[in-house]
Amino acid sequence: QVQLVESGGGLVQAGESLRLSCAASGSIFSINTMGWYRQAPGKQRELVAAITSGGSTNYADSVKGRFTVSRDNAKNTVDLQMNSRKPEDTAVYYCNLWWLGRSRWGQGTQVTVSS
């Protein structure tokens, strides 16, 4: 069974940087997409950034130029480097793995940005 474990959340000041990491374990199909979603209080979960096993990336407009997603296929890990944080980035961040129509979620990690 595939499991995702996130790490790196916490409290930061606006403008500071933070890095999230996610490690996938289990039987993982080599062709997949890993990504980060977030959900703020009272809002729907939204895509932040995703990266395919081939290295193609996709970002939400609100984070372009500030966040960078990267992965290590050999280790089945995906990271999210978040720079120039804003208070509106405050949310629970979830790691996601998608392959062959299947999807798995991590437990989520809280990121709070104070102004």
Helices and strands as residue ranges (DSSP letters): E 3-7, E 10-13, E 18-25, E 33-39, E 46-52, E 57-59, G 61-63, E 67-72, E 77-82, G 87-89, E 91-99, E 102-105, E 109-114
